[in-house]
Amino acid sequence: MVRGSRLSVGAPTTRGTWARISWHTPSRVFSREFSGLETSMAVLGVPKPSFIQAVHWMNDGLVCRAEEMTLVHEPTVSDGYTLDKAPKLTEQWWEDLSAALERLARTNTDRVSLVQEDIDRSIHEAFGTSVDTTVSRWVIGHGDLHWANLTAPRLFLLDWDSWGLMPRGLDAAKLWESAFRVPDFAEEITERLAPDLTCRDGKLSRLWVCANRILGARRRGRATDQTEHARRAGRSLLAELS
């Protein structure tokens, strides 16, 4: 059984499929997250689990949901959000990832993953800056792309709760940020995904990811090495954007 980052657990079934069970208070039920897997069936040409069925029920005041999907046998690149060492990924893997993100960006959907107001607010609260944070190009993306949601040696993209419209470069920015403990690999990500990470929207996406790390540490009242990296990288990005 695998415990998810949210209130969920997943496990293989005797049917040769994968089941995930999640639970929420009624006030924390978001239709976007509840429908992510089903609506991802509109995404074509991207390796991912396929939706089979879902069921909801109430238990002790909680809204519970069970989803069944096809089972992906490939291991994830990482057990957690961040990397502690560089993974061994082939050139074919990187090509497949670039192709998957390009096909995903062309998907027709009305789902929204991130809005301009959230970008403005987070960056301002974290850095107190007046830099222009207006995004010029919006694309369809995964929304939660980190190393525990990617598999290797064969590529699959897992966990489709957050996919939808977002700034260009946001998916690449999350991969870059979650590799902060391995600077050489983070630099490799920047080089391989340069079109998405080095454009202005890509820099804004990286700045937003850094802002969220800083704000999360403030809420918890405890800074980490990830927070310090976010501050340093954020200041550098602000200088470039200014």
C-alpha positions as CSV (number, residue, x, y, z in Angstrom):
1,M,0.0,0.0,0.0
2,V,1.2,3.5,-0.9
3,R,0.3,6.5,1.1
4,G,-0.3,9.6,-1.0
5,S,0.8,13.2,-0.2
6,R,-2.9,14.1,0.3
7,L,-5.4,12.1,2.4
8,S,-5.3,8.9,0.3
9,V,-3.9,5.4,0.0
10,G,-3.3,3.3,-3.1
11,A,-2.7,-0.4,-3.6
12,P,-2.8,-3.1,-6.4
13,T,-6.0,-5.1,-6.6
14,T,-6.7,-8.8,-7.2
15,R,-8.1,-7.7,-10.6
16,G,-4.6,-6.7,-11.8
17,T,-5.5,-3.0,-11.5
18,W,-4.7,-0.1,-9.1
19,A,-7.1,1.4,-6.6
20,R,-6.8,4.7,-4.8
21,I,-9.0,5.6,-1.8
22,S,-9.2,9.2,-0.6
23,W,-11.3,11.0,2.0
24,H,-12.2,14.6,2.6
25,T,-14.5,16.8,4.7
26,P,-17.4,18.0,2.6
27,S,-16.0,21.6,2.7
28,R,-12.7,20.4,1.2
29,V,-14.1,18.5,-1.7
30,F,-12.9,20.2,-4.9
31,S,-14.5,19.0,-8.2
32,R,-11.2,19.6,-10.0
33,E,-9.3,17.1,-8.0
34,F,-12.2,14.6,-7.8
35,S,-12.5,14.6,-11.6
36,G,-8.8,14.7,-12.6
37,L,-8.3,11.1,-13.5
38,E,-11.6,10.8,-15.4
39,T,-11.0,13.9,-17.4
40,S,-7.4,13.0,-18.2
41,M,-8.9,10.5,-20.7
42,A,-9.1,13.5,-23.0
43,V,-5.2,13.6,-23.0
44,L,-3.9,11.6,-26.0
45,G,-0.5,10.4,-26.8
46,V,0.8,10.7,-23.2
47,P,1.8,7.6,-21.2
48,K,-0.4,7.4,-18.1
49,P,-2.9,5.2,-16.1
50,S,-6.3,4.9,-17.7
51,F,-9.5,5.4,-15.7
52,I,-11.8,2.4,-15.2
53,Q,-14.4,3.4,-12.6
54,A,-15.0,5.4,-9.4
55,V,-17.5,5.3,-6.5
56,H,-18.3,7.8,-3.7
57,W,-19.8,7.3,-0.3
58,M,-20.2,9.0,3.1
59,N,-18.5,7.6,6.2
60,D,-18.4,9.4,9.6
61,G,-19.0,12.8,8.0
62,L,-16.3,12.3,5.4
63,V,-16.7,12.1,1.6
64,C,-14.9,9.0,0.5
65,R,-13.9,8.1,-3.1
66,A,-12.4,5.0,-4.6
67,E,-10.9,5.1,-8.1
68,E,-9.8,2.1,-10.1
69,M,-7.3,2.6,-12.9
70,T,-4.9,0.5,-15.0
71,L,-1.8,-0.7,-13.1
72,V,1.5,0.9,-14.0
73,H,4.3,-1.6,-13.2
74,E,7.3,0.8,-13.7
75,P,8.9,2.1,-10.5
76,T,8.8,5.9,-9.8
77,V,12.0,7.9,-10.3
78,S,11.9,8.9,-6.6
79,D,10.0,7.8,-3.5
80,G,9.4,11.4,-2.5
81,Y,9.0,14.9,-3.9
82,T,12.7,15.8,-3.8
83,L,15.7,14.0,-5.1
84,D,18.8,13.2,-3.1
85,K,20.8,11.8,-6.0
86,A,20.7,12.1,-9.8
87,P,18.5,9.4,-11.4
88,K,19.8,7.4,-14.4
89,L,17.6,8.4,-17.2
90,T,18.1,7.6,-20.9
91,E,18.1,10.0,-23.8
92,Q,14.9,8.2,-24.9
93,W,13.3,8.9,-21.6
94,W,14.0,12.7,-22.0
95,E,12.7,12.6,-25.5
96,D,9.5,10.9,-24.4
97,L,9.0,13.4,-21.6
98,S,9.4,16.4,-24.0
99,A,7.0,14.8,-26.4
100,A,4.5,14.0,-23.6
101,L,4.5,17.6,-22.4
102,E,4.1,19.0,-25.9
103,R,1.1,16.7,-26.6
104,L,-0.4,17.6,-23.2
105,A,-0.1,21.3,-23.9
106,R,-2.3,20.9,-27.0
107,T,-5.1,19.1,-25.2
108,N,-8.5,20.7,-25.4
109,T,-10.0,21.1,-21.9
110,D,-11.7,23.8,-19.8
111,R,-9.8,22.6,-16.6
112,V,-7.8,25.2,-14.8
113,S,-4.8,24.3,-12.7
114,L,-3.5,27.8,-11.7
115,V,-4.8,31.4,-12.2
116,Q,-3.0,34.7,-12.5
117,E,-4.3,36.0,-9.2
118,D,-2.7,33.1,-7.3
119,I,0.6,33.8,-9.1
120,D,0.5,37.5,-8.2
121,R,-0.5,36.9,-4.6
122,S,2.1,34.2,-3.8
123,I,5.0,36.0,-5.3
124,H,4.1,39.3,-3.7
125,E,3.6,37.7,-0.2
126,A,6.9,35.8,-0.4
127,F,9.2,38.4,-1.9
128,G,7.3,41.7,-1.4
129,T,8.2,42.8,-4.9
130,S,6.5,45.0,-7.5
131,V,8.0,43.1,-10.5
132,D,5.5,42.4,-13.3
133,T,4.2,38.9,-12.8
134,T,1.8,38.8,-15.7
135,V,1.9,35.5,-17.6
136,S,1.9,35.9,-21.4
137,R,1.4,32.3,-22.5
138,W,-0.9,29.7,-20.9
139,V,-0.8,26.0,-21.7
140,I,-2.3,22.8,-20.5
141,G,0.0,21.0,-18.1
142,H,0.1,18.2,-15.5
143,G,0.2,20.5,-12.5
144,D,2.0,18.2,-10.0
145,L,5.0,17.0,-12.0
146,H,7.7,15.9,-9.7
147,W,9.9,12.9,-9.5
148,A,7.5,10.7,-7.5
149,N,4.9,11.2,-10.2
150,L,7.2,10.0,-13.0
151,T,8.4,6.5,-13.7
152,A,11.5,5.0,-15.3
153,P,13.0,3.4,-17.2
154,R,9.8,3.5,-19.1
155,L,8.0,6.9,-18.8
156,F,4.5,7.2,-17.3
157,L,3.0,10.3,-15.7
158,L,1.0,9.6,-12.6
159,D,-1.5,11.5,-10.4
160,W,-3.7,13.6,-12.6
161,D,-5.6,15.5,-9.9
162,S,-4.2,18.9,-10.8
163,W,-3.9,19.0,-14.5
164,G,-5.3,21.9,-16.5
165,L,-4.4,25.4,-17.8
166,M,-1.2,26.9,-16.3
167,P,1.7,29.2,-17.2
168,R,4.1,27.8,-19.7
169,G,7.0,26.1,-17.9
170,L,5.3,25.3,-14.7
171,D,5.7,21.6,-15.0
172,A,9.4,22.0,-15.9
173,A,9.8,24.4,-13.0
174,K,8.6,21.8,-10.5
175,L,11.0,19.2,-11.8
176,W,13.8,21.8,-11.5
177,E,12.9,22.8,-8.0
178,S,12.5,19.3,-6.7
179,A,16.1,18.5,-7.8
180,F,17.6,21.3,-5.8
181,R,19.7,19.0,-3.6
182,V,21.5,17.7,-6.8
183,P,22.8,21.0,-8.4
184,D,24.4,19.3,-11.4
185,F,21.2,17.5,-12.2
186,A,19.1,20.6,-11.7
187,E,21.4,22.3,-14.2
188,E,20.9,19.4,-16.6
189,I,17.1,19.9,-16.3
190,T,17.5,23.6,-17.1
191,E,19.5,22.7,-20.2
192,R,17.2,19.9,-21.4
193,L,14.0,21.9,-20.8
194,A,15.5,25.3,-21.7
195,P,12.7,26.5,-24.0
196,D,10.2,26.2,-21.1
197,L,12.5,27.3,-18.2
198,T,14.5,30.2,-19.7
199,C,11.6,32.2,-21.3
200,R,10.0,34.9,-19.1
201,D,6.9,32.7,-18.3
202,G,9.3,29.9,-17.3
203,K,11.1,32.2,-15.0
204,L,7.8,33.4,-13.5
205,S,6.9,29.7,-13.0
206,R,10.1,29.0,-11.2
207,L,9.6,32.1,-9.1
208,W,6.1,31.0,-8.1
209,V,7.3,27.6,-7.1
210,C,10.0,29.2,-4.9
211,A,7.4,31.5,-3.4
212,N,5.2,28.6,-2.4
213,R,8.2,26.9,-0.7
214,I,8.8,30.1,1.3
215,L,5.1,30.6,2.2
216,G,4.8,27.0,3.3
217,A,7.8,27.4,5.7
218,R,6.2,30.5,7.1
219,R,2.9,28.6,7.8
220,R,4.8,25.7,9.5
221,G,7.1,28.1,11.4
222,R,10.2,26.1,10.3
223,A,12.6,26.8,7.5
224,T,14.5,23.9,5.7
225,D,17.3,23.6,3.1
226,Q,14.5,23.7,0.5
227,T,13.3,27.0,1.9
228,E,16.9,28.5,1.7
229,H,17.3,27.3,-1.8
230,A,13.9,28.9,-2.7
231,R,15.1,32.2,-1.3
232,R,18.4,32.2,-3.1
233,A,16.9,31.1,-6.4
234,G,14.0,33.5,-6.0
235,R,16.3,36.5,-5.5
236,S,18.3,35.5,-8.6
237,L,15.1,35.1,-10.7
238,L,13.8,38.5,-9.5
239,A,17.0,40.1,-10.7
240,E,16.6,38.6,-14.1
241,L,12.9,39.4,-14.4
242,S,13.5,43.0,-13.4
